[in-house]
Each structure stands twice: as C-alpha cells, then as structure tokens.
Amino acid sequence: MAHYTIYTAIEVEDAEEVARFLEENDDFDINEQDPHGSTPLHKAVDNNALEVCQVLLDNGADINAQDDFGATPLHDDWSIARLLLKLGAKTDIPDDSGNTYLHQVIATDNVTSFSIILQRGIVPPLPIENKFMCSCYNRICVQLILMRVPKSVTSGMHVLEGGLMRYLCSFLYGVKYIM
C-alpha cells in the first residue's frame, strides 16, 4: 500500500505528498525499480513533474539510474533536462540501443538542450561512424550559430563545412572544440 501512495502522488504531481511519504517511510528505497526497471524519478520525469523530481533528487534519487532498457531519467523527457543537467546528470550514458542523451538531442535537432550542454563546457565529438548523426550534428551546430550571429552576417553560412561549423559553434559558446 505504501508503494501505491508514492506512485499515485508522483502520477498526480503532488510534491508535498511525495515529501511526506519519504519522511514517514524511512525504509523506502528511493531508487527501487518497478518490473521495467523504472525508479520513482523515471516516473516523475515521465509525468513531467518538475517539483516532484526536485523532491526525489533532494532525497537521494539516483539521477543516472538506468531502467531495463538502459535509459536514464535524462533520456525520458526534454522539459526536465535543464534541472537534471544542472544537478549533474551524465549526457554520455548509452541505452540498450547505444544511444546517449547527446544522440537524442542531436538527432531531434533539440537546440535548447544542445545549448545547455555547450554551456556546461562540453562540445561532443562528431559521430563519424553514423552519417545520419553526422548530418544532424552539423545541422544543429548551424542552428546554434545562426541564433548567435546577427542576421546581416548569416547569409550563405549554411554552406560551411562541418568541421568549421563545429569550430565556430565552440568559439561562439566559449568551450573547447573536441574532434
């Protein structure tokens, strides 16, 4: 019955009830996995429950816990990424398909998350082994450059070679360029 309470509170995004449950149930394993390997933090992220995520993390939830498919909470939801990244979630943990959070960000052109990663001082290496990912990587770098460079300067920038785009991107964001 106790487990039902916390998962119900997570589902309805009741951060106060989650905090109360954790306070009253010292023996509850905050990183306990359900039959699919999901932890309470996975569930909170799936429900886009930012305040519940914060309560769970404040009470020792493993920010990099992997479910049965190898996915971390960071793999599950873009909208909570800023909080998870701020609190130190790793961006390079592969799931069972070999995809990391970085792969997802690049493949889906998630410019916001990519810029957050750059702000942490990381310029991911080019995924040379995968031509689709390589193309996506170049495209997302161009989008970031175009966001930072005045429009009067950007005409024709779409034809830049990939390495130059990554270099410019790293220069504009003030981080080390990694090949």
N, C-alpha and C positions, 0 to 999 in steps of 0.2 A: 504494500500500500504506500510506503514511503517513496518508493521509486516513481509510482504513479503521480504523486504530488509534485515532485520536481519537474518531471517531464511535462505535466499539464501546465505548470507555471511557466515553463520555457515556451511551450506552444502558444500560450496566450500573452507572452511577452511581459510577464509580471515579475519585474526585477526585485521588488520588495519581498514577494513570496519566495523567490529563489534564495535570497539572502537569509530570510527567516528559516527556511528549510535547512540550509547549510549550517546555520548557527545552532539549530536544535538537533541536528544529526551528525555529531562529531565523527561517527564511524562510517559515514557515507564516503565512498571513493569517488572524488570529483572527476577522475579520469576513467571511471568504469565504462566499459564498452557494451553496447547492445549487441544483438546477434549479427549485425552487419559491421560491427567494429566502430560505430559512431559513438562519440563521447557526448556528454551534455553540451560541450562547446560546439561540436559539429552541429548539433540540433539547433542551438541558439543562432548560429551563423546561417543555417538553412532557413530559419524563420526571420532572418534579417532583424534580430532583436539586439540592437546595439547595447542598450543598458544591461540586458541580461548577460551579454558577452563580457562586459566590464566587470560585473559581479563575479562571474565564474573565474575570470582571469585574476581578479583581486584575491580570490580564494584558492589559488594554486592550480587552476586548469592548465594542462599542457598545451601551449599554443601551437606546437608542432606535432601533436598526436596524429597518427595515421590510422584510417579506417581499414577495413578488409580489402579495399581497392587501392590502398596506398595514398589516398587523398588526405591532405591536412585541412584544417578549417579554412586556411587561406585559399585552397583550391575551390572551395564551395561557393563563395559569394564575393562579388566585386565591391558591393557597397560598404562592407565592413573591413575591406582591405586596409584602409588608412589606419584604423585602430590597430589591427593585427600587425601591420608593418611597423608602426610606431613603437609597439611593445616588443619588437624583435622577432617576429615570425620569419622563418627562413624562406627564401624565394627559390631555392635550388633543390628542394626535396622532390624526387620523381615519384609519380604514382605508378600503378602497375603497368601502364602503357608507356612509361618512360617520360611522360610529360611533367614538367615542373610548372610552378605558377608563372614563371617567366615565359614559358612556351605558350601558355594560355593567353597571357597579356599580349604577346606579340601576334599570335595567330588571330586574335579577335580585334586587333587594332585598338586596344584599350589604352589610349593615350594618357588618360588621367593616372591610371595605375603605373604605367611606364614612367611617367614623370616623377611619381612618388619614389620609385625605385632609383631613378637617377639622383634624386635629392638625397638619398641615403649614401651616395657616393659610389654606386655600382653601375658600370656600363657592361651589360652582359656580352660575352663573346658571340660573334656571329656563328649561327648554327649551320656551318658549311655542309654538313652531311645531308641536309634536307633542303632541297631547292625551294619548296613551298615556304618553309620557315624563313629561309634566307630572303626571299622576296617580301614576306610580311615584315621582317625586321627592317629592311630598307625603307619600306613604306611608312612604318611608324616613326622612324627617325626623320624622314622628310616632314611628316605632320608636325613633329615637335619643333623642327627648325622653322617651319612656316609660321608656327604660333609665336616664335620669339623674334623673328626678323620682321622689320617694317615691310608692309605690303609693297612699297615702291621699289624694294630691293629684290623681292622674291620672284619676279617674272623669269622664267627659264630655269629655276632651281630644280624642277622636277627631273631634269636630265642628268643630275650629278651622279657620279659613280658611287656605289655602295660604301666603299671604304672612306671616301671623302665625306659622305653624309654622316657616317658614324663619328668621324673625327670632328666635324662641325658640331654635331649634337653634343659630344663630350665637352667641347670647348664652350659652347653656349651655356651648358649646365654646370660648368666648373668641376668636372670629375675626370678621373684618369681614364684615358682611352685604352681598352684592352682588346687585343686581336685574338 
